[in-house]
Amino acid sequence: MYTVEGLEHGIERAKVNIVALRKAIGKEKATIREYETMIAALREKDRTQAEIRKNVRLEIVRDDIPE
């Protein structure tokens, strides 16, 4: 059988757990934002590199071949 004191203690523990979970959720949301920023930066880098590769022209000049 439950006691009033035991149930009240259970309520207090649940409140403490809710606070801890809210903090954890906040941290996880911050991690998601950080990862999204990193993903955006990597995608931009990939786009930039693809554009650079598209515009690169290599020309090989061999000075050691007699004319």
Order of alpha helices (4+ residues) and beta strands (2+ residues): alpha
